Amino acid sequence: MRVAPRLRDLRGGLWQTAVDRACQADDASPEQLALSLMMIRLAGCMTCHPDCYRAMRGCTDCAIATVRRFRGDDRELVHLIEQAQTELGVVQNG
């Protein structure tokens, strides 16, 4: 979540609202977890390792590039966040 404020102004209003909602939420809230999970998936963080180019650039630069590079519109990004939140709700509720 430390990177999220830097991502806010990279897209339009729907994206900004979603990032604001996550940034203003409590730590480890569903909003924060969903935004984080969506970004982890979109950026491929699970395959990143210390010797790869992405890691050498750093998480902030990688996240910024990922959001800028996303070819869909803001509705699609927000939908991905909502899907992640739904999945986390299933996990949280068992």
N, CA, C and O atoms as a DFTB+ gen file, in Angstrom:
376 C
 N C O
     1  1       0.816      -1.198       0.000
     2  2       0.000       0.000       0.000
     3  2       0.862       1.266       0.000
     4  3       0.361       2.355      -0.280
     5  1       2.120       1.132       0.304
     6  2       2.972       2.322       0.307
     7  2       3.109       2.907      -1.089
     8  3       3.409       4.093      -1.230
     9  1       2.893       2.100      -2.125
    10  2       3.032       2.537      -3.507
    11  2       1.729       3.132      -4.040
    12  3       1.763       3.938      -4.970
    13  1       0.600       2.758      -3.482
    14  2      -0.718       3.136      -4.014
    15  2      -0.892       4.638      -4.254
    16  3      -1.401       5.011      -5.311
    17  1      -0.501       5.508      -3.343
    18  2      -0.692       6.941      -3.618
    19  2       0.022       7.414      -4.887
    20  3      -0.446       8.345      -5.542
    21  1       1.135       6.793      -5.237
    22  2       1.864       7.172      -6.453
    23  2       1.136       6.719      -7.718
    24  3       1.414       7.223      -8.806
    25  1       0.206       5.771      -7.582
    26  2      -0.526       5.242      -8.723
    27  2      -1.800       6.030      -9.021
    28  3      -2.359       5.918     -10.112
    29  1      -2.251       6.812      -8.070
    30  2      -3.548       7.470      -8.136
    31  2      -3.761       8.288      -9.404
    32  3      -4.790       8.138     -10.062
    33  1      -2.837       9.128      -9.750
    34  2      -3.042      10.076     -10.843
    35  2      -2.639       9.532     -12.215
    36  3      -2.536      10.298     -13.173
    37  1      -2.414       8.240     -12.321
    38  2      -2.003       7.652     -13.594
    39  2      -3.179       7.360     -14.520
    40  3      -2.989       7.152     -15.718
    41  1      -4.383       7.343     -13.975
    42  2      -5.575       7.008     -14.763
    43  2      -6.678       8.017     -14.435
    44  3      -6.442       9.028     -13.773
    45  1      -7.875       7.717     -14.912
    46  2      -9.009       8.616     -14.753
    47  2      -9.719       8.517     -13.413
    48  3      -9.207       7.932     -12.458
    49  1     -10.893       9.094     -13.366
    50  2     -11.648       9.240     -12.133
    51  2     -12.028       7.949     -11.431
    52  3     -11.918       7.866     -10.207
    53  1     -12.473       6.933     -12.173
    54  2     -12.843       5.663     -11.539
    55  2     -11.652       5.042     -10.831
    56  3     -11.767       4.566      -9.702
    57  1     -10.516       5.051     -11.496
    58  2      -9.288       4.513     -10.906
    59  2      -8.893       5.322      -9.677
    60  3      -8.547       4.753      -8.642
    61  1      -8.944       6.642      -9.784
    62  2      -8.576       7.499      -8.663
    63  2      -9.467       7.235      -7.459
    64  3      -8.988       7.191      -6.326
    65  1     -10.757       7.061      -7.700
    66  2     -11.692       6.765      -6.608
    67  2     -11.347       5.432      -5.945
    68  3     -11.365       5.324      -4.719
    69  1     -11.035       4.424      -6.749
    70  2     -10.698       3.107      -6.197
    71  2      -9.420       3.170      -5.367
    72  3      -9.343       2.570      -4.295
    73  1      -8.423       3.893      -5.857
    74  2      -7.163       4.023      -5.116
    75  2      -7.395       4.825      -3.840
    76  3      -6.877       4.467      -2.782
    77  1      -8.163       5.899      -3.927
    78  2      -8.479       6.699      -2.736
    79  2      -9.186       5.861      -1.683
    80  3      -8.879       5.947      -0.494
    81  1     -10.136       5.049      -2.130
    82  2     -10.901       4.206      -1.202
    83  2      -9.958       3.253      -0.467
    84  3     -10.082       3.062       0.742
    85  1      -9.023       2.661      -1.195
    86  2      -8.075       1.736      -0.569
    87  2      -7.115       2.472       0.369
    88  3      -6.807       1.981       1.455
    89  1      -6.648       3.638      -0.049
    90  2      -5.697       4.394       0.771
    91  2      -6.332       4.899       2.066
    92  3      -5.656       5.008       3.089
    93  1      -7.609       5.204       2.025
    94  2      -8.295       5.743       3.199
    95  2      -8.842       4.648       4.112
    96  3      -9.259       4.929       5.235
    97  1      -8.843       3.418       3.642
    98  2      -9.363       2.306       4.433
    99  2      -8.367       1.908       5.517
   100  3      -7.192       2.271       5.474
   101  1      -8.870       1.154       6.484
   102  2      -8.013       0.644       7.551
   103  2      -6.973      -0.320       6.986
   104  3      -7.166      -0.907       5.921
   105  1      -5.872      -0.475       7.712
   106  2      -4.837      -1.419       7.304
   107  2      -5.425      -2.816       7.171
   108  3      -6.211      -3.254       8.011
   109  1      -5.040      -3.502       6.116
   110  2      -5.471      -4.873       5.827
   111  2      -6.980      -4.977       5.625
   112  3      -7.563      -6.041       5.833
   113  1      -7.607      -3.883       5.225
   114  2      -9.044      -3.899       4.926
   115  2      -9.262      -4.629       3.606
   116  3      -8.317      -4.802       2.838
   117  1     -10.485      -5.059       3.332
   118  2     -10.763      -5.703       2.044
   119  2     -10.379      -4.823       0.854
   120  3      -9.924      -5.332      -0.170
   121  1     -10.558      -3.524       0.981
   122  2     -10.207      -2.609      -0.110
   123  2      -8.705      -2.614      -0.372
   124  3      -8.270      -2.672      -1.522
   125  1      -7.922      -2.554       0.691
   126  2      -6.465      -2.569       0.543
   127  2      -5.974      -3.914       0.025
   128  3      -5.124      -3.972      -0.863
   129  1      -6.507      -4.981       0.577
   130  2      -6.084      -6.308       0.152
   131  2      -6.432      -6.557      -1.313
   132  3      -5.637      -7.142      -2.049
   133  1      -7.613      -6.116      -1.736
   134  2      -8.044      -6.330      -3.123
   135  2      -7.174      -5.534      -4.098
   136  3      -6.769      -6.058      -5.135
   137  1      -6.890      -4.290      -3.774
   138  2      -6.021      -3.490      -4.646
   139  2      -4.629      -4.122      -4.725
   140  3      -4.035      -4.205      -5.800
   141  1      -4.127      -4.557      -3.596
   142  2      -2.802      -5.193      -3.573
   143  2      -2.790      -6.477      -4.393
   144  3      -1.870      -6.700      -5.180
   145  1      -3.802      -7.320      -4.218
   146  2      -3.874      -8.579      -4.956
   147  2      -3.976      -8.323      -6.457
   148  3      -3.320      -8.999      -7.249
   149  1      -4.787      -7.360      -6.845
   150  2      -4.929      -7.029      -8.257
   151  2      -3.591      -6.582      -8.836
   152  3      -3.210      -7.014      -9.924
   153  1      -2.877      -5.721      -8.118
   154  2      -1.574      -5.233      -8.598
   155  2      -0.538      -6.354      -8.631
   156  3       0.272      -6.414      -9.556
   157  1      -0.551      -7.232      -7.647
   158  2       0.373      -8.373      -7.619
   159  2       0.163      -9.243      -8.847
   160  3       1.124      -9.690      -9.472
   161  1      -1.097      -9.481      -9.189
   162  2      -1.405     -10.298     -10.364
   163  2      -1.023      -9.574     -11.652
   164  3      -0.395     -10.158     -12.535
   165  1      -1.401      -8.315     -11.756
   166  2      -1.167      -7.551     -12.975
   167  2       0.325      -7.370     -13.249
   168  3       0.760      -7.445     -14.398
   169  1       1.100      -7.134     -12.207
   170  2       2.537      -6.890     -12.371
   171  2       3.362      -8.174     -12.397
   172  3       4.539      -8.149     -12.756
   173  1       2.754      -9.287     -12.023
   174  2       3.498     -10.545     -11.997
   175  2       4.495     -10.619     -10.857
   176  3       5.584     -11.172     -11.011
   177  1       4.129     -10.070      -9.729
   178  2       5.051      -9.994      -8.590
   179  2       5.510     -11.369      -8.090
   180  3       6.607     -11.496      -7.546
   181  1       4.689     -12.380      -8.272
   182  2       5.046     -13.701      -7.753
   183  2       6.212     -14.329      -8.529
   184  3       6.860     -15.255      -8.043
   185  1       6.467     -13.826      -9.719
   186  2       7.593     -14.365     -10.492
   187  2       8.806     -13.436     -10.455
   188  3       9.815     -13.704     -11.108
   189  1       8.711     -12.365      -9.707
   190  2       9.819     -11.417      -9.593
   191  2      10.851     -11.974      -8.600
   192  3      10.493     -12.573      -7.586
   193  1      12.112     -11.768      -8.906
   194  2      13.174     -12.207      -8.000
   195  2      14.297     -11.166      -8.040
   196  3      14.338     -10.348      -8.959
   197  1      15.199     -11.181      -7.072
   198  2      16.195     -10.114      -6.929
   199  2      17.053      -9.831      -8.162
   200  3      17.527      -8.707      -8.329
   201  1      17.262     -10.812      -9.018
   202  2      18.132     -10.607     -10.169
   203  2      17.404     -10.151     -11.429
   204  3      18.043      -9.918     -12.456
   205  1      16.089     -10.022     -11.371
   206  2      15.363      -9.646     -12.583
   207  2      15.276      -8.121     -12.722
   208  3      15.420      -7.374     -11.754
   209  1      15.040      -7.703     -13.932
   210  2      14.999      -6.278     -14.255
   211  2      13.941      -5.546     -13.425
   212  3      14.178      -4.439     -12.942
   213  1      12.774      -6.176     -13.264
   214  2      11.704      -5.531     -12.498
   215  2      12.149      -5.241     -11.068
   216  3      11.887      -4.161     -10.539
   217  1      12.811      -6.189     -10.455
   218  2      13.256      -6.003      -9.074
   219  2      14.322      -4.927      -8.971
   220  3      14.363      -4.174      -7.998
   221  1      15.167      -4.860      -9.956
   222  2      16.226      -3.843      -9.928
   223  2      15.655      -2.435     -10.074
   224  3      16.219      -1.479      -9.541
   225  1      14.561      -2.306     -10.779
   226  2      13.900      -1.003     -10.921
   227  2      13.168      -0.614      -9.635
   228  3      13.055       0.567      -9.309
   229  1      12.680      -1.603      -8.921
   230  2      11.954      -1.350      -7.683
   231  2      10.450      -1.484      -7.865
   232  3       9.925      -1.352      -8.971
   233  1       9.774      -1.748      -6.764
   234  2       8.332      -1.992      -6.799
   235  2       7.537      -0.765      -7.259
   236  3       6.565      -0.901      -8.002
   237  1       7.941       0.413      -6.829
   238  2       7.195       1.614      -7.201
   239  2       7.241       1.832      -8.703
   240  3       6.196       2.020      -9.327
   241  1       8.422       1.813      -9.297
   242  2       8.538       2.009     -10.740
   243  2       7.832       0.902     -11.517
   244  3       7.215       1.163     -12.549
   245  1       7.918      -0.306     -11.034
   246  2       7.253      -1.433     -11.691
   247  2       5.736      -1.252     -11.651
   248  3       5.057      -1.453     -12.658
   249  1       5.209      -0.875     -10.495
   250  2       3.759      -0.669     -10.361
   251  2       3.276       0.462     -11.259
   252  3       2.229       0.348     -11.896
   253  1       4.036       1.550     -11.312
   254  2       3.677       2.678     -12.176
   255  2       3.654       2.224     -13.636
   256  3       2.711       2.533     -14.365
   257  1       4.665       1.509     -14.058
   258  2       4.725       1.016     -15.437
   259  2       3.573       0.060     -15.732
   260  3       3.008       0.083     -16.826
   261  1       3.230      -0.769     -14.771
   262  2       2.140      -1.734     -14.948
   263  2       0.812      -1.027     -15.160
   264  3       0.052      -1.392     -16.057
   265  1       0.528      -0.027     -14.351
   266  2      -0.738       0.706     -14.485
   267  2      -0.757       1.480     -15.801
   268  3      -1.779       1.502     -16.487
   269  1       0.338       2.101     -16.156
   270  2       0.402       2.842     -17.422
   271  2       0.259       1.924     -18.628
   272  3      -0.347       2.293     -19.634
   273  1       0.816       0.739     -18.519
   274  2       0.842      -0.210     -19.628
   275  2      -0.490      -0.941     -19.815
   276  3      -0.735      -1.514     -20.877
   277  1      -1.340      -0.926     -18.805
   278  2      -2.614      -1.641     -18.891
   279  2      -3.436      -1.091     -20.049
   280  3      -3.683       0.113     -20.119
   281  1      -3.853      -1.950     -20.944
   282  2      -4.517      -1.517     -22.170
   283  2      -6.015      -1.308     -22.021
   284  3      -6.639      -0.666     -22.865
   285  1      -6.586      -1.835     -20.976
   286  2      -8.018      -1.664     -20.759
   287  2      -8.328      -0.293     -20.191
   288  3      -7.428       0.504     -19.927
   289  1      -9.608      -0.030     -20.007
   290  2     -10.004       1.251     -19.422
   291  2     -10.122       1.130     -17.902
   292  3      -9.911       0.061     -17.328
   293  1     -10.460       2.235     -17.275
   294  2     -10.550       2.271     -15.810
   295  2     -11.596       1.302     -15.283
   296  3     -11.416       0.704     -14.221
   297  1     -12.691       1.145     -16.023
   298  2     -13.745       0.205     -15.575
   299  2     -13.187      -1.198     -15.455
   300  3     -13.540      -1.930     -14.531
   301  1     -12.321      -1.580     -16.376
   302  2     -11.735      -2.920     -16.324
   303  2     -10.817      -3.072     -15.116
   304  3     -10.829      -4.110     -14.455
   305  1     -10.030      -2.055     -14.827
   306  2      -9.170      -2.109     -13.636
   307  2     -10.003      -2.212     -12.362
   308  3      -9.705      -3.015     -11.478
   309  1     -11.041      -1.399     -12.277
   310  2     -11.910      -1.433     -11.090
   311  2     -12.597      -2.787     -10.995
   312  3     -12.769      -3.316      -9.897
   313  1     -12.990      -3.351     -12.126
   314  2     -13.605      -4.682     -12.126
   315  2     -12.620      -5.733     -11.593
   316  3     -13.016      -6.629     -10.847
   317  1     -11.349      -5.627     -11.971
   318  2     -10.337      -6.555     -11.458
   319  2     -10.186      -6.426      -9.943
   320  3      -9.994      -7.419      -9.242
   321  1     -10.274      -5.195      -9.449
   322  2     -10.214      -4.981      -7.996
   323  2     -11.426      -5.613      -7.327
   324  3     -11.298      -6.273      -6.296
   325  1     -12.601      -5.411      -7.912
   326  2     -13.830      -5.983      -7.349
   327  2     -13.781      -7.505      -7.362
   328  3     -14.218      -8.146      -6.406
   329  1     -13.254      -8.089      -8.434
   330  2     -13.095      -9.552      -8.483
   331  2     -12.174     -10.036      -7.371
   332  3     -12.469     -11.026      -6.701
   333  1     -11.069      -9.344      -7.176
   334  2     -10.131      -9.724      -6.115
   335  2     -10.796      -9.618      -4.751
   336  3     -10.588     -10.470      -3.887
   337  1     -11.598      -8.571      -4.554
   338  2     -12.277      -8.408      -3.271
   339  2     -13.288      -9.529      -3.057
   340  3     -13.434     -10.029      -1.941
   341  1     -13.979      -9.921      -4.107
   342  2     -14.924     -11.037      -4.000
   343  2     -14.189     -12.320      -3.639
   344  3     -14.635     -13.071      -2.771
   345  1     -13.060     -12.573      -4.303
   346  2     -12.270     -13.763      -3.997
   347  2     -11.777     -13.745      -2.561
   348  3     -11.794     -14.772      -1.882
   349  1     -11.341     -12.590      -2.098
   350  2     -10.860     -12.486      -0.723
   351  2     -11.993     -12.679       0.264
   352  3     -11.782     -13.219       1.349
   353  1     -13.201     -12.242      -0.098
   354  2     -14.364     -12.456       0.761
   355  2     -14.652     -13.930       0.923
   356  3     -15.009     -14.389       2.008
   357  1     -14.494     -14.681      -0.177
   358  2     -14.690     -16.136      -0.135
   359  2     -13.641     -16.751       0.765
   360  3     -13.953     -17.632       1.566
   361  1     -12.408     -16.304       0.649
   362  2     -11.313     -16.833       1.470
   363  2     -11.523     -16.464       2.927
   364  3     -11.332     -17.297       3.812
   365  1     -11.919     -15.209       3.188
   366  2     -12.103     -14.754       4.568
   367  2     -13.255     -15.474       5.242
   368  3     -13.190     -15.758       6.438
   369  1     -14.313     -15.775       4.492
   370  2     -15.493     -16.419       5.078
   371  2     -15.411     -17.934       5.061
   372  3     -16.280     -18.615       5.604
   373  1     -14.377     -18.456       4.443
   374  2     -14.183     -19.894       4.430
   375  2     -14.783     -20.492       3.216
   376  3     -14.718     -21.708       3.030
